[in-house]
Amino acid sequence: MRDTSSRFSHQIRENVVFVLHELANTLAAQHISFIPTDATDPITITTVSVLPPDIPGQVIRGRFRAAELILSLDGQYLYASNRDTSATPDPRGDAITIVHVDFDGSLTIVKHVFTGLQLLRGLSLSPDGKYLIGGGQAAGGVVAWEIISGGADVEVVARNSAGPAATSFTWL
């Protein structure tokens, strides 16, 4: 559910929830009604795939799993990760899909960023909203990205490829 308080500089329609579907590798924006109301089922505004379109080879059902969903502090962008669970994963690593959130809650894919991480399990946004950090459970270590271009892109600012498997982060 979206808090449309002053925390967000980019206001969207109220009662929108974003749902990342792990097995389908999709991201949906849905309008929900609160009880008491006549409407009981959420109304889907839009659904997009979080898989990069240029993954080599056949995409085998069940090979990829959506993993984490982060909302930018201004409410304009979502960052959705996926992980390749195959025995021979893409050498570019798992990807983060950057998605723009429109006022009506509809979603538009901005870009896919390959991370060099394998089994990217967790992402965390810094308290100031300037950085993302993620770790590869199987390989790749830990990567920190600076959020650039107003949120529409990320740039690697630190990488520890030899780091231990990390799946969760807390900013101090």
Secondary structure, DSSP 8 states (H G I E B T S, - for coil): ----STT-SS---SSEEEEEETTTTEEEEEE---SSSS--S-EEEEEEE-S-TT-SS---TTSEEEEEEEE-TTSSEEEEEEEE-SSS--TT--EEEEEEE-TTS-EEEEEEEE-S-EEEEEEEE-TTSSEEEEEEEEES-EEEEEEEGGGTEEEEEEEETTS---------
